[in-house]
Amino acid sequence: MRLPRSVAGWTIAVFGVLALVMGAVGLLWPEALLGMLGFEIPETRAPGDYTGVFVTASSMASFNMGVYYLLATATEWRAFYRFTVVFRLVTFTVFSIAVLADIAPGRFFGVAAWEGLGALATAVGLWWDERRAARPDGVAESAGATSGGDGSAAGGPLTAAREPGAGPSADAVH
């Protein structure tokens, strides 16, 4: 796995690793995950209580999402980065409403805040990367590097396009 090549890529990678780890924790030790989220953990569950099934399904989704985020980072899939900003803000809104409506415990707002702050961090990263890559002459810039004729800069976010077998997706660069 290669390291992220942009600020936005780093924000996606951090979220991906955490989603992967939290998904694994939920699959291997669901009580720990429930405790971290502020949910009560009774000694026994009543018949018809499907909390375990829900935690398993949510944890598997989180694990898979972590893989998707890391794949997006490895390919510098910037369209995915932009997509996550919008939907993580939606997630922030839904989770915040769940806390305010007493559907979820107050501690669950930490999950909402994580989603909202992550969305904002990725949005700022996207803005920063575009600002750093664009100069008035339209050539990408990189600290201490000279730019190639194709708009790529040594060590910059476009470097992967020149590496054998490491080309980004068609939407990787705007």
PATOR-867438 format. One line per field, with one value per residue: x, y, z of N, C-alpha, C, O in turn; residue number from 1. Coordinates in pm, whole numbers. Layout:
N
n.east: [X|...]
n.north: [Y|...]
n.up: [Z|...]
ca.east: [X|...]
ca.north: [Y|...]
ca.up: [Z|...]
c.east: [X|...]
c.north: [Y|...]
c.up: [Z|...]
o.east: [X|...]
o.north: [Y|...]
o.up: [Z|...]
resi: [NUM|...]
END
This chain:
174
n.east: [85|61|162|-57|-93|-169|-309|-585|-603|-470|-655|-865|-738|-679|-939|-1022|-851|-929|-1204|-1178|-1041|-1224|-1441|-1336|-1298|-1565|-1657|-1501|-1513|-1778|-1900|-1713|-1711|-1978|-1968|-1778|-1929|-2118|-2340|-2557|-2471|-2631|-2647|-2783|-2965|-3291|-3540|-3580|-3422|-3209|-2958|-2695|-2689|-2727|-2497|-2301|-2363|-2330|-2063|-1934|-1999|-1860|-1596|-1570|-1611|-1383|-1190|-1270|-1218|-941|-862|-948|-770|-526|-546|-579|-837|-1010|-1273|-1421|-1334|-1456|-1724|-1745|-1732|-1980|-2161|-2068|-2126|-2403|-2433|-2335|-2542|-2770|-2691|-2656|-2917|-3032|-2920|-3016|-3289|-3315|-3281|-3042|-2766|-2613|-2335|-2296|-2288|-2026|-1953|-2101|-1976|-1718|-1767|-1858|-1637|-1443|-1544|-1523|-1244|-1155|-1273|-1134|-878|-905|-951|-707|-521|-595|-545|-271|-179|-247|-126|-102|-9|-104|42|131|260|533|704|1036|1060|1078|855|703|639|384|225|271|443|755|733|488|121|64|254|219|105|313|444|511|235|92|-100|-337|-697|-915|-1035|-867|-725|-780]
n.north: [-119|211|534|814|1070|1329|1603|1578|1308|1202|1262|1095|848|829|821|586|388|404|336|74|-46|1|-140|-400|-427|-418|-655|-849|-791|-695|-579|-397|-205|-112|-2|207|373|461|312|114|-197|-470|-749|-974|-1031|-954|-1176|-1138|-915|-774|-660|-761|-867|-633|-488|-656|-640|-362|-334|-493|-347|-110|-208|-289|-39|93|-43|38|315|314|198|399|596|482|493|756|870|1119|1203|1034|1128|1382|1304|1176|1392|1523|1316|1246|1474|1458|1227|1325|1506|1335|1163|1353|1447|1211|1197|1438|1384|1197|933|815|780|1065|1053|944|1150|1207|1041|1159|1410|1332|1248|1490|1666|1520|1535|1810|1838|1687|1837|2080|1980|1902|2154|2278|2113|2156|2428|2433|2285|2429|2688|3025|2991|2744|2520|2248|2277|2205|2190|2264|2111|2049|2107|1876|1859|1755|1857|1742|1710|1638|1425|1531|1529|1418|1238|960|901|868|647|306|90|220|407|667|682|788|1019|1125|1362|1704]
n.up: [0|-89|35|101|-150|-131|58|101|47|268|471|400|416|693|800|675|786|1055|1034|942|1160|1374|1277|1284|1561|1647|1530|1655|1932|2037|2265|2361|2160|2175|2432|2394|2238|2408|2475|2679|2830|2889|3123|3027|2727|2613|2472|2123|2106|1897|1902|1888|1627|1479|1554|1447|1171|1127|1199|1010|783|843|846|576|454|541|393|134|149|185|-55|-230|-149|-225|-500|-543|-581|-648|-703|-544|-297|-292|-298|-49|126|105|183|433|573|562|717|962|1019|1042|1254|1458|1488|1581|1837|1951|1945|2137|2059|2043|2276|2445|2425|2180|2009|1964|1752|1549|1546|1470|1207|1092|1134|996|735|689|714|494|288|318|267|-3|-118|-51|-186|-454|-475|-428|-642|-867|-1060|-1186|-1450|-1509|-1455|-1252|-921|-700|-396|-430|-658|-1009|-1272|-1496|-1850|-1877|-1681|-1441|-1129|-984|-715|-650|-647|-892|-960|-959|-1202|-1374|-1283|-1339|-1375|-1177|-1233|-1180|-1137|-1404|-1317|-1133|-1121|-1129]
ca.east: [0|140|116|-136|-15|-229|-365|-717|-577|-437|-777|-939|-663|-700|-1075|-1027|-787|-1014|-1324|-1135|-1011|-1348|-1518|-1276|-1329|-1706|-1674|-1430|-1546|-1889|-1928|-1619|-1759|-2098|-1924|-1715|-2034|-2204|-2459|-2558|-2446|-2695|-2593|-2851|-3052|-3426|-3575|-3616|-3323|-3115|-2844|-2576|-2698|-2707|-2356|-2226|-2385|-2267|-1917|-1890|-2007|-1749|-1474|-1568|-1593|-1241|-1120|-1302|-1147|-798|-848|-959|-644|-418|-563|-599|-967|-1059|-1420|-1466|-1307|-1563|-1847|-1748|-1758|-2125|-2233|-2029|-2206|-2537|-2421|-2327|-2676|-2858|-2646|-2684|-3061|-3058|-2885|-3108|-3422|-3303|-3278|-2906|-2712|-2537|-2197|-2296|-2259|-1885|-1950|-2148|-1870|-1610|-1809|-1860|-1500|-1375|-1591|-1461|-1100|-1137|-1306|-1019|-769|-932|-927|-563|-453|-620|-475|-127|-148|-275|-61|-162|28|-169|135|134|383|571|817|1168|1059|1047|736|716|553|248|158|303|561|823|691|355|9|52|369|176|72|434|497|453|134|35|-176|-460|-819|-928|-1082|-777|-666|-860]
ca.north: [0|334|644|914|1166|1461|1632|1514|1165|1169|1262|975|733|823|771|446|302|400|258|-66|-91|-2|-253|-523|-431|-455|-795|-935|-758|-600|-506|-285|-103|-53|81|328|458|508|229|24|-337|-551|-884|-1063|-964|-1009|-1237|-1038|-807|-807|-570|-831|-875|-499|-453|-734|-582|-229|-351|-543|-232|-22|-274|-277|102|122|-95|127|441|291|180|533|665|422|533|903|883|1247|1209|967|1219|1483|1232|1151|1517|1543|1214|1250|1582|1400|1138|1414|1559|1227|1120|1461|1443|1094|1232|1542|1325|1092|800|767|850|1186|1020|909|1272|1199|981|1264|1511|1273|1254|1629|1718|1450|1593|1942|1820|1644|1952|2172|1914|1914|2294|2303|2041|2226|2556|2406|2229|2523|2818|3103|2940|2615|2411|2206|2314|2123|2253|2217|2021|2112|2048|1815|1917|1703|1915|1670|1758|1532|1417|1589|1436|1356|1151|822|883|829|523|190|14|294|518|696|672|897|1137|1146|1495|1810]
ca.up: [0|-97|120|28|-226|-119|190|104|55|407|552|362|469|838|822|631|887|1175|1002|937|1296|1453|1226|1338|1704|1658|1495|1751|2071|2021|2389|2369|2067|2234|2544|2343|2180|2515|2490|2793|2797|2993|3147|2931|2631|2608|2343|2023|2105|1790|1911|1837|1480|1429|1572|1349|1038|1123|1206|879|692|877|799|429|419|560|275|20|168|160|-200|-289|-120|-305|-640|-545|-647|-595|-712|-422|-186|-294|-264|96|198|107|258|574|631|581|833|1079|1045|1089|1387|1553|1512|1665|1975|1996|1959|2239|1999|2075|2394|2417|2389|2038|1933|1924|1619|1459|1536|1391|1067|1047|1127|888|609|675|690|355|203|325|196|-148|-154|-41|-294|-582|-468|-438|-773|-976|-1064|-1295|-1582|-1527|-1432|-1112|-852|-587|-330|-465|-773|-1136|-1331|-1627|-1953|-1869|-1566|-1318|-1059|-911|-576|-633|-655|-1024|-981|-984|-1343|-1446|-1228|-1407|-1303|-1066|-1286|-1108|-1216|-1500|-1247|-1020|-1121|-1193]
c.east: [88|81|34|-47|-70|-280|-501|-701|-544|-562|-860|-870|-684|-839|-1085|-966|-874|-1142|-1291|-1112|-1139|-1439|-1466|-1306|-1474|-1733|-1615|-1473|-1657|-1919|-1836|-1666|-1883|-2063|-1862|-1819|-2134|-2332|-2445|-2538|-2507|-2629|-2652|-2939|-3188|-3449|-3621|-3522|-3214|-2995|-2719|-2574|-2670|-2560|-2270|-2240|-2317|-2115|-1862|-1894|-1892|-1616|-1461|-1546|-1448|-1158|-1144|-1224|-998|-771|-856|-830|-532|-426|-581|-729|-1040|-1210|-1480|-1447|-1421|-1696|-1856|-1776|-1908|-2193|-2187|-2099|-2350|-2536|-2413|-2465|-2768|-2819|-2673|-2833|-3097|-3027|-2986|-3250|-3424|-3317|-3145|-2857|-2626|-2394|-2183|-2270|-2112|-1869|-1994|-2039|-1753|-1644|-1804|-1721|-1420|-1415|-1526|-1311|-1074|-1168|-1191|-900|-785|-903|-777|-487|-472|-547|-325|-90|-163|-198|-122|-128|-29|-80|135|265|408|696|948|1171|1032|933|768|621|410|171|187|431|624|783|553|246|-3|164|326|145|194|492|432|353|67|-48|-304|-581|-829|-969|-989|-726|-757|-779]
c.north: [124|440|742|1018|1308|1480|1564|1363|1120|1167|1137|851|718|768|624|351|292|321|109|-121|-100|-114|-385|-536|-475|-600|-888|-914|-654|-519|-384|-171|-34|39|212|426|507|428|139|-119|-422|-688|-984|-979|-1034|-1079|-1128|-919|-845|-711|-635|-840|-737|-457|-530|-673|-446|-240|-403|-430|-135|-79|-258|-133|143|75|-4|258|424|266|314|613|613|466|683|937|1004|1263|1143|1058|1323|1422|1213|1278|1537|1442|1203|1367|1537|1309|1219|1463|1452|1182|1226|1464|1325|1123|1334|1488|1213|951|734|842|970|1158|984|1032|1276|1138|1084|1368|1459|1280|1397|1688|1651|1505|1728|1931|1778|1759|2052|2111|1922|2056|2323|2238|2111|2359|2537|2360|2329|2653|2895|3050|2800|2496|2377|2246|2218|2185|2187|2124|2101|2037|1989|1880|1868|1758|1843|1726|1643|1537|1472|1486|1368|1257|1010|798|838|699|405|118|89|413|540|678|795|1027|1177|1288|1592|1935]
c.up: [0|-6|37|-37|-218|24|203|115|196|494|524|420|620|868|784|732|1011|1151|1000|1077|1380|1406|1281|1487|1724|1625|1600|1897|2071|2148|2403|2279|2123|2350|2498|2290|2286|2534|2613|2746|2909|3006|3048|2841|2628|2474|2247|2020|2006|1787|1853|1685|1420|1440|1470|1210|1025|1122|1073|777|717|827|647|386|437|442|155|30|140|13|-272|-267|-210|-451|-657|-620|-591|-606|-589|-301|-176|-252|-112|175|212|199|403|645|654|704|962|1117|1103|1230|1493|1587|1602|1811|2029|2020|2063|2183|2032|2198|2353|2372|2241|1952|1891|1786|1515|1436|1452|1242|1013|1033|1016|752|585|647|546|259|201|251|46|-195|-155|-157|-428|-587|-489|-578|-886|-958|-1179|-1434|-1607|-1504|-1284|-1050|-737|-527|-372|-585|-899|-1199|-1467|-1724|-1946|-1750|-1436|-1258|-983|-765|-550|-653|-791|-1053|-1018|-1130|-1423|-1395|-1297|-1317|-1190|-1113|-1208|-1197|-1306|-1432|-1134|-1011|-1192|-1200]
o.east: [179|-37|53|61|-24|-293|-530|-779|-585|-576|-919|-937|-705|-854|-1149|-1023|-892|-1185|-1369|-1159|-1160|-1508|-1544|-1337|-1502|-1821|-1672|-1471|-1634|-1959|-1879|-1661|-1893|-2122|-1889|-1799|-2223|-2422|-2336|-2582|-2443|-2564|-2581|-2982|-3197|-3384|-3694|-3540|-3136|-2939|-2644|-2470|-2597|-2504|-2176|-2141|-2253|-2047|-1755|-1804|-1832|-1533|-1356|-1471|-1395|-1067|-1051|-1171|-935|-668|-779|-787|-453|-323|-597|-730|-1121|-1269|-1580|-1533|-1474|-1772|-1963|-1838|-1957|-2273|-2263|-2127|-2412|-2627|-2477|-2501|-2836|-2906|-2710|-2869|-3182|-3100|-3036|-3322|-3524|-3361|-3136|-2900|-2573|-2340|-2075|-2234|-2078|-1781|-1934|-2012|-1697|-1558|-1753|-1689|-1339|-1331|-1481|-1257|-981|-1097|-1154|-829|-687|-839|-726|-400|-378|-492|-261|18|-99|-204|-189|-209|-5|-121|140|368|315|785|967|1275|971|919|849|530|322|61|134|515|554|796|503|275|-76|167|390|157|179|582|310|380|-9|-65|-373|-568|-759|-941|-1027|-688|-806|-826]
o.north: [137|436|751|1050|1397|1384|1500|1297|1012|1081|1080|759|608|680|546|246|183|247|27|-230|-200|-176|-472|-646|-560|-663|-993|-1008|-537|-403|-280|-54|89|146|317|547|585|473|94|-157|-445|-736|-1068|-870|-1156|-1047|-1037|-830|-937|-685|-572|-823|-726|-399|-473|-657|-418|-164|-360|-418|-84|-6|-221|-107|220|144|27|306|510|308|340|688|691|475|733|1021|993|1333|1190|1065|1348|1484|1231|1271|1565|1480|1156|1359|1574|1314|1184|1463|1476|1165|1193|1481|1337|1078|1318|1539|1142|860|612|955|975|1232|993|1020|1341|1179|1097|1409|1533|1314|1421|1753|1715|1521|1758|2006|1828|1777|2103|2182|1947|2077|2385|2299|2124|2397|2615|2392|2316|2718|2835|3062|2742|2382|2466|2248|2158|2227|2067|2064|2208|1916|2042|1952|1932|1711|1880|1781|1559|1640|1462|1368|1270|1198|947|685|777|644|402|90|29|510|444|662|894|1135|1255|1332|1565|2037]
o.up: [82|27|-84|14|-289|100|304|184|240|581|615|468|669|952|854|762|1065|1239|1051|1110|1450|1487|1321|1534|1808|1684|1631|1976|2103|2139|2453|2318|2120|2365|2556|2295|2254|2604|2646|2638|3011|2913|2992|2878|2640|2375|2286|1937|2030|1681|1779|1623|1321|1347|1414|1138|924|1053|1030|693|622|771|596|292|356|397|81|-70|78|-39|-364|-354|-263|-519|-769|-710|-499|-524|-535|-214|-68|-178|-54|281|322|284|488|764|754|786|1061|1235|1203|1315|1605|1703|1689|1900|2140|2104|2076|2253|2048|2223|2242|2290|2183|1835|1793|1709|1408|1323|1371|1160|904|933|950|663|475|566|482|160|95|179|-26|-298|-249|-218|-506|-690|-559|-628|-991|-853|-1263|-1526|-1713|-1528|-1199|-1116|-683|-601|-352|-613|-895|-1180|-1543|-1682|-2003|-1722|-1331|-1328|-926|-699|-438|-674|-803|-1161|-1102|-1178|-1529|-1459|-1313|-1201|-1114|-1039|-1173|-1319|-1285|-1484|-1047|-903|-1302|-1250]
resi: [1|2|3|4|5|6|7|8|9|10|11|12|13|14|15|16|17|18|19|20|21|22|23|24|25|26|27|28|29|30|31|32|33|34|35|36|37|38|39|40|41|42|43|44|45|46|47|48|49|50|51|52|53|54|55|56|57|58|59|60|61|62|63|64|65|66|67|68|69|70|71|72|73|74|75|76|77|78|79|80|81|82|83|84|85|86|87|88|89|90|91|92|93|94|95|96|97|98|99|100|101|102|103|104|105|106|107|108|109|110|111|112|113|114|115|116|117|118|119|120|121|122|123|124|125|126|127|128|129|130|131|132|133|134|135|136|137|138|139|140|141|142|143|144|145|146|147|148|149|150|151|152|153|154|155|156|157|158|159|160|161|162|163|164|165|166|167|168|169|170|171|172|173|174]
END
